Amino acid sequence: MSDSKVMVIGDRDSVLGFGALGVKVKTPSAQAEDVRQAVKEALNEEVAILFITERLAQEVPEMIKDLSRRPLPSVVLIPDASGSKGMGLKKLNEIIVKAVGSTIGTQDEES
């Protein structure tokens, strides 16, 4: 899987398992510039799917927003070792609304 077009960006504890599966892994510091550089490297390597932890995605929100407008890479926000911030689920909900025109039954509808 060394020719993998999948990359994971996150802290070491959160992405270690992906590396064991042969997926390319980047572990930048949580500084925005380091995260930005890791994402640029993913773009240079023409990855098709980019997993990034929610915590690091928060450091570069405009870059993540810009990438979501492109056909590739598909950006998937994943929780880190400390747990989910709900960002990935929110993004998925936005995609569903865009595709279907409404949300699919969730507990938040009652609020």
Backbone as XML, in Angstrom:
<?xml version="1.0"?>
<chain id="A" units="angstrom">
  <residue number="1" name="MET">
    <atom name="N" x="0.813" y="-1.196" z="0.000"/>
    <atom name="CA" x="0.000" y="0.000" z="0.000"/>
    <atom name="C" x="0.851" y="1.252" z="0.000"/>
  </residue>
  <residue number="2" name="SER">
    <atom name="N" x="2.120" y="1.155" z="-0.389"/>
    <atom name="CA" x="3.010" y="2.305" z="-0.376"/>
    <atom name="C" x="2.627" y="3.343" z="-1.418"/>
  </residue>
  <residue number="3" name="ASP">
    <atom name="N" x="1.907" y="2.981" z="-2.464"/>
    <atom name="CA" x="1.444" y="3.922" z="-3.467"/>
    <atom name="C" x="0.096" y="4.513" z="-3.067"/>
  </residue>
  <residue number="4" name="SER">
    <atom name="N" x="-0.234" y="4.385" z="-1.824"/>
    <atom name="CA" x="-1.527" y="4.816" z="-1.309"/>
    <atom name="C" x="-1.811" y="6.271" z="-1.642"/>
  </residue>
  <residue number="5" name="LYS">
    <atom name="N" x="-3.008" y="6.517" z="-2.038"/>
    <atom name="CA" x="-3.462" y="7.876" z="-2.289"/>
    <atom name="C" x="-4.319" y="8.347" z="-1.127"/>
  </residue>
  <residue number="6" name="VAL">
    <atom name="N" x="-4.008" y="7.798" z="0.047"/>
    <atom name="CA" x="-4.699" y="8.160" z="1.275"/>
    <atom name="C" x="-3.647" y="8.677" z="2.240"/>
  </residue>
  <residue number="7" name="MET">
    <atom name="N" x="-3.978" y="9.767" z="2.931"/>
    <atom name="CA" x="-3.069" y="10.299" z="3.943"/>
    <atom name="C" x="-3.872" y="10.674" z="5.173"/>
  </residue>
  <residue number="8" name="VAL">
    <atom name="N" x="-3.245" y="10.530" z="6.327"/>
    <atom name="CA" x="-3.856" y="10.910" z="7.593"/>
    <atom name="C" x="-2.954" y="11.936" z="8.262"/>
  </residue>
  <residue number="9" name="ILE">
    <atom name="N" x="-3.560" y="13.039" z="8.711"/>
    <atom name="CA" x="-2.826" y="14.077" z="9.421"/>
    <atom name="C" x="-3.409" y="14.185" z="10.822"/>
  </residue>
  <residue number="10" name="GLY">
    <atom name="N" x="-2.556" y="14.047" z="11.815"/>
    <atom name="CA" x="-3.027" y="14.153" z="13.189"/>
    <atom name="C" x="-1.895" y="13.938" z="14.171"/>
  </residue>
  <residue number="11" name="ASP">
    <atom name="N" x="-2.231" y="14.001" z="15.447"/>
    <atom name="CA" x="-1.213" y="13.757" z="16.464"/>
    <atom name="C" x="-0.830" y="12.276" z="16.456"/>
  </residue>
  <residue number="12" name="ARG">
    <atom name="N" x="0.340" y="11.993" z="16.955"/>
    <atom name="CA" x="0.905" y="10.643" z="16.893"/>
    <atom name="C" x="-0.029" y="9.586" z="17.475"/>
  </residue>
  <residue number="13" name="ASP">
    <atom name="N" x="-0.579" y="9.830" z="18.656"/>
    <atom name="CA" x="-1.439" y="8.841" z="19.305"/>
    <atom name="C" x="-2.696" y="8.536" z="18.494"/>
  </residue>
  <residue number="14" name="SER">
    <atom name="N" x="-3.182" y="9.537" z="17.773"/>
    <atom name="CA" x="-4.429" y="9.359" z="17.023"/>
    <atom name="C" x="-4.251" y="8.656" z="15.692"/>
  </residue>
  <residue number="15" name="VAL">
    <atom name="N" x="-3.082" y="8.781" z="15.086"/>
    <atom name="CA" x="-2.905" y="8.267" z="13.723"/>
    <atom name="C" x="-1.946" y="7.084" z="13.619"/>
  </residue>
  <residue number="16" name="LEU">
    <atom name="N" x="-1.378" y="6.671" z="14.731"/>
    <atom name="CA" x="-0.402" y="5.588" z="14.726"/>
    <atom name="C" x="-0.937" y="4.321" z="14.055"/>
  </residue>
  <residue number="17" name="GLY">
    <atom name="N" x="-2.171" y="3.965" z="14.327"/>
    <atom name="CA" x="-2.766" y="2.760" z="13.755"/>
    <atom name="C" x="-2.886" y="2.810" z="12.241"/>
  </residue>
  <residue number="18" name="PHE">
    <atom name="N" x="-3.103" y="3.988" z="11.691"/>
    <atom name="CA" x="-3.199" y="4.120" z="10.235"/>
    <atom name="C" x="-1.871" y="3.770" z="9.584"/>
  </residue>
  <residue number="19" name="GLY">
    <atom name="N" x="-0.774" y="4.218" z="10.192"/>
    <atom name="CA" x="0.550" y="3.918" z="9.659"/>
    <atom name="C" x="0.815" y="2.425" z="9.629"/>
  </residue>
  <residue number="20" name="ALA">
    <atom name="N" x="0.320" y="1.716" z="10.641"/>
    <atom name="CA" x="0.498" y="0.265" z="10.693"/>
    <atom name="C" x="-0.226" y="-0.425" z="9.541"/>
  </residue>
  <residue number="21" name="LEU">
    <atom name="N" x="-1.238" y="0.231" z="8.993"/>
    <atom name="CA" x="-1.990" y="-0.323" z="7.862"/>
    <atom name="C" x="-1.386" y="0.074" z="6.519"/>
  </residue>
  <residue number="22" name="GLY">
    <atom name="N" x="-0.300" y="0.843" z="6.556"/>
    <atom name="CA" x="0.356" y="1.244" z="5.318"/>
    <atom name="C" x="-0.122" y="2.566" z="4.760"/>
  </residue>
  <residue number="23" name="VAL">
    <atom name="N" x="-0.954" y="3.273" z="5.510"/>
    <atom name="CA" x="-1.433" y="4.577" z="5.073"/>
    <atom name="C" x="-0.376" y="5.621" z="5.413"/>
  </residue>
  <residue number="24" name="LYS">
    <atom name="N" x="-0.149" y="6.552" z="4.510"/>
    <atom name="CA" x="0.829" y="7.608" z="4.760"/>
    <atom name="C" x="0.321" y="8.501" z="5.888"/>
  </residue>
  <residue number="25" name="VAL">
    <atom name="N" x="1.182" y="8.799" z="6.844"/>
    <atom name="CA" x="0.811" y="9.541" z="8.046"/>
    <atom name="C" x="1.706" y="10.767" z="8.199"/>
  </residue>
  <residue number="26" name="LYS">
    <atom name="N" x="1.117" y="11.891" z="8.562"/>
    <atom name="CA" x="1.851" y="13.113" z="8.914"/>
    <atom name="C" x="1.440" y="13.488" z="10.325"/>
  </residue>
  <residue number="27" name="THR">
    <atom name="N" x="2.424" y="13.843" z="11.143"/>
    <atom name="CA" x="2.140" y="14.215" z="12.531"/>
    <atom name="C" x="2.738" y="15.596" z="12.834"/>
  </residue>
  <residue number="28" name="PRO">
    <atom name="N" x="2.145" y="16.646" z="12.283"/>
    <atom name="CA" x="2.663" y="17.989" z="12.547"/>
    <atom name="C" x="2.330" y="18.436" z="13.967"/>
  </residue>
  <residue number="29" name="SER">
    <atom name="N" x="2.998" y="19.490" z="14.409"/>
    <atom name="CA" x="2.614" y="20.086" z="15.690"/>
    <atom name="C" x="1.229" y="20.709" z="15.498"/>
  </residue>
  <residue number="30" name="ALA">
    <atom name="N" x="0.641" y="21.185" z="16.566"/>
    <atom name="CA" x="-0.699" y="21.778" z="16.476"/>
    <atom name="C" x="-0.647" y="23.244" z="16.039"/>
  </residue>
  <residue number="31" name="GLN">
    <atom name="N" x="0.531" y="23.711" z="15.642"/>
    <atom name="CA" x="0.661" y="25.086" z="15.148"/>
    <atom name="C" x="0.081" y="25.179" z="13.746"/>
  </residue>
  <residue number="32" name="ALA">
    <atom name="N" x="-0.677" y="26.223" z="13.482"/>
    <atom name="CA" x="-1.368" y="26.381" z="12.195"/>
    <atom name="C" x="-0.421" y="26.238" z="11.007"/>
  </residue>
  <residue number="33" name="GLU">
    <atom name="N" x="0.757" y="26.841" z="11.075"/>
    <atom name="CA" x="1.686" y="26.782" z="9.942"/>
    <atom name="C" x="2.154" y="25.350" z="9.674"/>
  </residue>
  <residue number="34" name="ASP">
    <atom name="N" x="2.378" y="24.578" z="10.725"/>
    <atom name="CA" x="2.798" y="23.185" z="10.546"/>
    <atom name="C" x="1.675" y="22.344" z="9.943"/>
  </residue>
  <residue number="35" name="VAL">
    <atom name="N" x="0.453" y="22.591" z="10.386"/>
    <atom name="CA" x="-0.706" y="21.868" z="9.827"/>
    <atom name="C" x="-0.882" y="22.251" z="8.364"/>
  </residue>
  <residue number="36" name="ARG">
    <atom name="N" x="-0.778" y="23.537" z="8.077"/>
    <atom name="CA" x="-0.907" y="24.032" z="6.704"/>
    <atom name="C" x="0.134" y="23.366" z="5.806"/>
  </residue>
  <residue number="37" name="GLN">
    <atom name="N" x="1.368" y="23.252" z="6.288"/>
    <atom name="CA" x="2.438" y="22.619" z="5.508"/>
    <atom name="C" x="2.134" y="21.143" z="5.248"/>
  </residue>
  <residue number="38" name="ALA">
    <atom name="N" x="1.609" y="20.438" z="6.239"/>
    <atom name="CA" x="1.265" y="19.017" z="6.070"/>
    <atom name="C" x="0.166" y="18.852" z="5.021"/>
  </residue>
  <residue number="39" name="VAL">
    <atom name="N" x="-0.823" y="19.752" z="5.034"/>
    <atom name="CA" x="-1.905" y="19.684" z="4.045"/>
    <atom name="C" x="-1.347" y="19.980" z="2.651"/>
  </residue>
  <residue number="40" name="LYS">
    <atom name="N" x="-0.459" y="20.947" z="2.548"/>
    <atom name="CA" x="0.159" y="21.263" z="1.252"/>
    <atom name="C" x="0.931" y="20.054" z="0.715"/>
  </residue>
  <residue number="41" name="GLU">
    <atom name="N" x="1.620" y="19.341" z="1.599"/>
    <atom name="CA" x="2.339" y="18.136" z="1.179"/>
    <atom name="C" x="1.373" y="17.085" z="0.658"/>
  </residue>
  <residue number="42" name="ALA">
    <atom name="N" x="0.218" y="16.966" z="1.298"/>
    <atom name="CA" x="-0.799" y="16.019" z="0.823"/>
    <atom name="C" x="-1.272" y="16.411" z="-0.570"/>
  </residue>
  <residue number="43" name="LEU">
    <atom name="N" x="-1.461" y="17.696" z="-0.796"/>
    <atom name="CA" x="-1.889" y="18.163" z="-2.119"/>
    <atom name="C" x="-0.804" y="17.901" z="-3.158"/>
  </residue>
  <residue number="44" name="ASN">
    <atom name="N" x="0.448" y="18.128" z="-2.793"/>
    <atom name="CA" x="1.560" y="17.879" z="-3.717"/>
    <atom name="C" x="1.669" y="16.404" z="-4.083"/>
  </residue>
  <residue number="45" name="GLU">
    <atom name="N" x="1.305" y="15.542" z="-3.146"/>
    <atom name="CA" x="1.358" y="14.101" z="-3.392"/>
    <atom name="C" x="0.079" y="13.588" z="-4.051"/>
  </residue>
  <residue number="46" name="GLU">
    <atom name="N" x="-0.839" y="14.508" z="-4.324"/>
    <atom name="CA" x="-2.090" y="14.200" z="-5.019"/>
    <atom name="C" x="-2.878" y="13.071" z="-4.358"/>
  </residue>
  <residue number="47" name="VAL">
    <atom name="N" x="-3.022" y="13.161" z="-3.038"/>
    <atom name="CA" x="-3.825" y="12.154" z="-2.351"/>
    <atom name="C" x="-5.288" y="12.311" z="-2.748"/>
  </residue>
  <residue number="48" name="ALA">
    <atom name="N" x="-5.999" y="11.209" z="-2.759"/>
    <atom name="CA" x="-7.419" y="11.226" z="-3.102"/>
    <atom name="C" x="-8.290" y="11.417" z="-1.866"/>
  </residue>
  <residue number="49" name="ILE">
    <atom name="N" x="-7.832" y="10.861" z="-0.748"/>
    <atom name="CA" x="-8.575" y="10.983" z="0.503"/>
    <atom name="C" x="-7.622" y="11.479" z="1.570"/>
  </residue>
  <residue number="50" name="LEU">
    <atom name="N" x="-8.021" y="12.547" z="2.243"/>
    <atom name="CA" x="-7.220" y="13.125" z="3.309"/>
    <atom name="C" x="-8.028" y="13.099" z="4.601"/>
  </residue>
  <residue number="51" name="PHE">
    <atom name="N" x="-7.582" y="12.271" z="5.533"/>
    <atom name="CA" x="-8.171" y="12.249" z="6.867"/>
    <atom name="C" x="-7.377" y="13.233" z="7.712"/>
  </residue>
  <residue number="52" name="ILE">
    <atom name="N" x="-8.069" y="14.073" z="8.469"/>
    <atom name="CA" x="-7.387" y="15.001" z="9.366"/>
    <atom name="C" x="-8.170" y="15.076" z="10.665"/>
  </residue>
  <residue number="53" name="THR">
    <atom name="N" x="-7.449" y="15.071" z="11.763"/>
    <atom name="CA" x="-8.151" y="15.116" z="13.039"/>
    <atom name="C" x="-8.852" y="16.459" z="13.194"/>
  </residue>
  <residue number="54" name="GLU">
    <atom name="N" x="-9.970" y="16.425" z="13.883"/>
    <atom name="CA" x="-10.773" y="17.635" z="14.089"/>
    <atom name="C" x="-9.941" y="18.730" z="14.754"/>
  </residue>
  <residue number="55" name="ARG">
    <atom name="N" x="-9.137" y="18.341" z="15.724"/>
    <atom name="CA" x="-8.329" y="19.328" z="16.462"/>
    <atom name="C" x="-7.381" y="20.074" z="15.526"/>
  </residue>
  <residue number="56" name="LEU">
    <atom name="N" x="-6.714" y="19.363" z="14.622"/>
    <atom name="CA" x="-5.797" y="20.031" z="13.701"/>
    <atom name="C" x="-6.552" y="20.795" z="12.622"/>
  </residue>
  <residue number="57" name="ALA">
    <atom name="N" x="-7.696" y="20.284" z="12.218"/>
    <atom name="CA" x="-8.508" y="20.990" z="11.221"/>
    <atom name="C" x="-8.953" y="22.348" z="11.751"/>
  </residue>
  <residue number="58" name="GLN">
    <atom name="N" x="-9.159" y="22.453" z="13.057"/>
    <atom name="CA" x="-9.551" y="23.726" z="13.663"/>
    <atom name="C" x="-8.465" y="24.788" z="13.500"/>
  </residue>
  <residue number="59" name="GLU">
    <atom name="N" x="-7.230" y="24.368" z="13.310"/>
    <atom name="CA" x="-6.126" y="25.313" z="13.156"/>
    <atom name="C" x="-6.094" y="25.959" z="11.771"/>
  </residue>
  <residue number="60" name="VAL">
    <atom name="N" x="-6.719" y="25.301" z="10.784"/>
    <atom name="CA" x="-6.689" y="25.810" z="9.405"/>
    <atom name="C" x="-8.092" y="25.760" z="8.780"/>
  </residue>
  <residue number="61" name="PRO">
    <atom name="N" x="-9.083" y="26.396" z="9.399"/>
    <atom name="CA" x="-10.457" y="26.266" z="8.923"/>
    <atom name="C" x="-10.677" y="26.754" z="7.487"/>
  </residue>
  <residue number="62" name="GLU">
    <atom name="N" x="-10.010" y="27.832" z="7.095"/>
    <atom name="CA" x="-10.197" y="28.339" z="5.732"/>
    <atom name="C" x="-9.632" y="27.376" z="4.696"/>
  </residue>
  <residue number="63" name="MET">
    <atom name="N" x="-8.527" y="26.744" z="5.028"/>
    <atom name="CA" x="-7.921" y="25.777" z="4.119"/>
    <atom name="C" x="-8.837" y="24.558" z="3.965"/>
  </residue>
  <residue number="64" name="ILE">
    <atom name="N" x="-9.412" y="24.096" z="5.059"/>
    <atom name="CA" x="-10.328" y="22.958" z="5.011"/>
    <atom name="C" x="-11.570" y="23.326" z="4.200"/>
  </residue>
  <residue number="65" name="LYS">
    <atom name="N" x="-12.070" y="24.539" z="4.396"/>
    <atom name="CA" x="-13.247" y="25.008" z="3.649"/>
    <atom name="C" x="-12.941" y="25.061" z="2.149"/>
  </residue>
  <residue number="66" name="ASP">
    <atom name="N" x="-11.758" y="25.569" z="1.805"/>
    <atom name="CA" x="-11.349" y="25.634" z="0.405"/>
    <atom name="C" x="-11.244" y="24.236" z="-0.205"/>
  </residue>
  <residue number="67" name="LEU">
    <atom name="N" x="-10.673" y="23.301" z="0.534"/>
    <atom name="CA" x="-10.533" y="21.936" z="0.026"/>
    <atom name="C" x="-11.893" y="21.269" z="-0.185"/>
  </residue>
  <residue number="68" name="SER">
    <atom name="N" x="-12.876" y="21.639" z="0.619"/>
    <atom name="CA" x="-14.199" y="21.018" z="0.480"/>
    <atom name="C" x="-14.882" y="21.427" z="-0.817"/>
  </residue>
  <residue number="69" name="ARG">
    <atom name="N" x="-14.400" y="22.482" z="-1.438"/>
    <atom name="CA" x="-14.968" y="22.935" z="-2.721"/>
    <atom name="C" x="-14.346" y="22.220" z="-3.921"/>
  </residue>
  <residue number="70" name="ARG">
    <atom name="N" x="-13.269" y="21.486" z="-3.679"/>
    <atom name="CA" x="-12.556" y="20.788" z="-4.749"/>
    <atom name="C" x="-13.040" y="19.347" z="-4.851"/>
  </residue>
  <residue number="71" name="PRO">
    <atom name="N" x="-12.925" y="18.774" z="-6.039"/>
    <atom name="CA" x="-13.314" y="17.366" z="-6.172"/>
    <atom name="C" x="-12.356" y="16.431" z="-5.427"/>
  </residue>
  <residue number="72" name="LEU">
    <atom name="N" x="-11.075" y="16.759" z="-5.418"/>
    <atom name="CA" x="-10.081" y="15.956" z="-4.706"/>
    <atom name="C" x="-9.096" y="16.879" z="-4.011"/>
  </residue>
  <residue number="73" name="PRO">
    <atom name="N" x="-8.618" y="16.520" z="-2.878"/>
    <atom name="CA" x="-8.915" y="15.299" z="-2.147"/>
    <atom name="C" x="-10.232" y="15.413" z="-1.385"/>
  </residue>
  <residue number="74" name="SER">
    <atom name="N" x="-10.830" y="14.276" z="-1.132"/>
    <atom name="CA" x="-11.970" y="14.234" z="-0.226"/>
    <atom name="C" x="-11.399" y="14.370" z="1.179"/>
  </residue>
  <residue number="75" name="VAL">
    <atom name="N" x="-11.874" y="15.362" z="1.905"/>
    <atom name="CA" x="-11.369" y="15.611" z="3.254"/>
    <atom name="C" x="-12.357" y="15.043" z="4.256"/>
  </residue>
  <residue number="76" name="VAL">
    <atom name="N" x="-11.848" y="14.197" z="5.134"/>
    <atom name="CA" x="-12.681" y="13.563" z="6.158"/>
    <atom name="C" x="-12.128" y="13.945" z="7.521"/>
  </residue>
  <residue number="77" name="LEU">
    <atom name="N" x="-12.953" y="14.619" z="8.324"/>
    <atom name="CA" x="-12.544" y="14.995" z="9.674"/>
    <atom name="C" x="-12.809" y="13.824" z="10.609"/>
  </residue>
  <residue number="78" name="ILE">
    <atom name="N" x="-11.793" y="13.482" z="11.377"/>
    <atom name="CA" x="-11.911" y="12.350" z="12.301"/>
    <atom name="C" x="-11.588" y="12.822" z="13.716"/>
  </residue>
  <residue number="79" name="PRO">
    <atom name="N" x="-12.150" y="12.167" z="14.714"/>
    <atom name="CA" x="-11.810" y="12.536" z="16.089"/>
    <atom name="C" x="-10.368" y="12.135" z="16.396"/>
  </residue>
  <residue number="80" name="ASP">
    <atom name="N" x="-9.787" y="12.808" z="17.381"/>
    <atom name="CA" x="-8.452" y="12.401" z="17.807"/>
    <atom name="C" x="-8.567" y="11.521" z="19.048"/>
  </residue>
  <residue number="81" name="ALA">
    <atom name="N" x="-7.446" y="11.205" z="19.639"/>
    <atom name="CA" x="-7.437" y="10.286" z="20.776"/>
    <atom name="C" x="-8.226" y="10.816" z="21.970"/>
  </residue>
  <residue number="82" name="SER">
    <atom name="N" x="-8.434" y="12.135" z="22.038"/>
    <atom name="CA" x="-9.173" y="12.707" z="23.167"/>
    <atom name="C" x="-10.685" y="12.691" z="22.955"/>
  </residue>
  <residue number="83" name="GLY">
    <atom name="N" x="-11.130" y="12.319" z="21.753"/>
    <atom name="CA" x="-12.563" y="12.231" z="21.494"/>
    <atom name="C" x="-13.018" y="13.184" z="20.409"/>
  </residue>
  <residue number="84" name="SER">
    <atom name="N" x="-14.286" y="13.096" z="20.070"/>
    <atom name="CA" x="-14.860" y="13.878" z="18.982"/>
    <atom name="C" x="-15.305" y="15.258" z="19.445"/>
  </residue>
  <residue number="85" name="LYS">
    <atom name="N" x="-15.151" y="16.212" z="18.565"/>
    <atom name="CA" x="-15.663" y="17.558" z="18.788"/>
    <atom name="C" x="-16.959" y="17.765" z="18.010"/>
  </residue>
  <residue number="86" name="GLY">
    <atom name="N" x="-17.396" y="16.734" z="17.289"/>
    <atom name="CA" x="-18.635" y="16.807" z="16.522"/>
    <atom name="C" x="-18.482" y="17.463" z="15.161"/>
  </residue>
  <residue number="87" name="MET">
    <atom name="N" x="-17.273" y="17.868" z="14.795"/>
    <atom name="CA" x="-17.059" y="18.567" z="13.526"/>
    <atom name="C" x="-17.299" y="17.656" z="12.328"/>
  </residue>
  <residue number="88" name="GLY">
    <atom name="N" x="-16.838" y="16.412" z="12.408"/>
    <atom name="CA" x="-17.012" y="15.472" z="11.304"/>
    <atom name="C" x="-18.476" y="15.203" z="11.039"/>
  </residue>
  <residue number="89" name="LEU">
    <atom name="N" x="-19.250" y="15.011" z="12.099"/>
    <atom name="CA" x="-20.686" y="14.771" z="11.957"/>
    <atom name="C" x="-21.394" y="15.994" z="11.394"/>
  </residue>
  <residue number="90" name="LYS">
    <atom name="N" x="-20.978" y="17.177" z="11.820"/>
    <atom name="CA" x="-21.574" y="18.415" z="11.304"/>
    <atom name="C" x="-21.305" y="18.546" z="9.802"/>
  </residue>
  <residue number="91" name="LYS">
    <atom name="N" x="-20.068" y="18.257" z="9.394"/>
    <atom name="CA" x="-19.719" y="18.339" z="7.970"/>
    <atom name="C" x="-20.522" y="17.321" z="7.160"/>
  </residue>
  <residue number="92" name="LEU">
    <atom name="N" x="-20.667" y="16.109" z="7.690"/>
    <atom name="CA" x="-21.456" y="15.088" z="7.009"/>
    <atom name="C" x="-22.901" y="15.552" z="6.860"/>
  </residue>
  <residue number="93" name="ASN">
    <atom name="N" x="-23.449" y="16.151" z="7.893"/>
    <atom name="CA" x="-24.812" y="16.673" z="7.839"/>
    <atom name="C" x="-24.948" y="17.738" z="6.757"/>
  </residue>
  <residue number="94" name="GLU">
    <atom name="N" x="-23.950" y="18.625" z="6.646"/>
    <atom name="CA" x="-23.969" y="19.664" z="5.614"/>
    <atom name="C" x="-23.975" y="19.043" z="4.219"/>
  </residue>
  <residue number="95" name="ILE">
    <atom name="N" x="-23.196" y="17.993" z="4.026"/>
    <atom name="CA" x="-23.140" y="17.308" z="2.732"/>
    <atom name="C" x="-24.494" y="16.680" z="2.411"/>
  </residue>
  <residue number="96" name="ILE">
    <atom name="N" x="-25.120" y="16.066" z="3.412"/>
    <atom name="CA" x="-26.432" y="15.442" z="3.207"/>
    <atom name="C" x="-27.474" y="16.492" z="2.839"/>
  </residue>
  <residue number="97" name="VAL">
    <atom name="N" x="-27.470" y="17.615" z="3.538"/>
    <atom name="CA" x="-28.429" y="18.686" z="3.237"/>
    <atom name="C" x="-28.223" y="19.186" z="1.815"/>
  </residue>
  <residue number="98" name="LYS">
    <atom name="N" x="-26.966" y="19.343" z="1.414"/>
    <atom name="CA" x="-26.661" y="19.805" z="0.057"/>
    <atom name="C" x="-27.159" y="18.804" z="-0.988"/>
  </residue>
  <residue number="99" name="ALA">
    <atom name="N" x="-26.988" y="17.516" z="-0.716"/>
    <atom name="CA" x="-27.361" y="16.479" z="-1.674"/>
    <atom name="C" x="-28.862" y="16.195" z="-1.696"/>
  </residue>
  <residue number="100" name="VAL">
    <atom name="N" x="-29.475" y="16.155" z="-0.518"/>
    <atom name="CA" x="-30.871" y="15.722" z="-0.403"/>
    <atom name="C" x="-31.839" y="16.886" z="-0.215"/>
  </residue>
  <residue number="101" name="GLY">
    <atom name="N" x="-31.346" y="17.953" z="0.366"/>
    <atom name="CA" x="-32.211" y="19.105" z="0.591"/>
    <atom name="C" x="-32.761" y="19.192" z="2.003"/>
  </residue>
  <residue number="102" name="SER">
    <atom name="N" x="-32.498" y="18.199" z="2.821"/>
    <atom name="CA" x="-32.924" y="18.246" z="4.223"/>
    <atom name="C" x="-32.057" y="17.303" z="5.038"/>
  </residue>
  <residue number="103" name="THR">
    <atom name="N" x="-32.157" y="17.448" z="6.354"/>
    <atom name="CA" x="-31.379" y="16.558" z="7.211"/>
    <atom name="C" x="-32.064" y="15.215" z="7.306"/>
  </residue>
  <residue number="104" name="ILE">
    <atom name="N" x="-31.295" y="14.236" z="7.646"/>
    <atom name="CA" x="-31.827" y="12.910" z="7.880"/>
    <atom name="C" x="-32.037" y="12.831" z="9.382"/>
  </residue>
  <residue number="105" name="GLY">
    <atom name="N" x="-33.143" y="12.283" z="9.843"/>
    <atom name="CA" x="-33.514" y="12.258" z="11.253"/>
    <atom name="C" x="-32.364" y="12.177" z="12.222"/>
  </residue>
  <residue number="106" name="THR">
    <atom name="N" x="-32.228" y="13.195" z="13.076"/>
    <atom name="CA" x="-31.238" y="13.202" z="14.127"/>
    <atom name="C" x="-31.887" y="13.629" z="15.421"/>
  </residue>
  <residue number="107" name="GLN">
    <atom name="N" x="-31.204" y="13.406" z="16.503"/>
    <atom name="CA" x="-31.729" y="13.808" z="17.795"/>
    <atom name="C" x="-31.808" y="15.315" z="17.913"/>
  </residue>
  <residue number="108" name="ASP">
    <atom name="N" x="-30.978" y="16.050" z="17.193"/>
    <atom name="CA" x="-30.948" y="17.505" z="17.289"/>
    <atom name="C" x="-32.177" y="18.157" z="16.696"/>
  </residue>
  <residue number="109" name="GLU">
    <atom name="N" x="-32.962" y="17.443" z="15.914"/>
    <atom name="CA" x="-34.134" y="18.038" z="15.286"/>
    <atom name="C" x="-35.157" y="18.503" z="16.300"/>
  </residue>
  <residue number="110" name="GLU">
    <atom name="N" x="-35.200" y="17.868" z="17.452"/>
    <atom name="CA" x="-36.184" y="18.210" z="18.456"/>
    <atom name="C" x="-35.803" y="19.479" z="19.206"/>
  </residue>
  <residue number="111" name="SER">
    <atom name="N" x="-34.536" y="19.880" z="19.181"/>
    <atom name="CA" x="-34.062" y="21.037" z="19.918"/>
    <atom name="C" x="-34.521" y="22.334" z="19.301"/>
  </residue>
</chain>
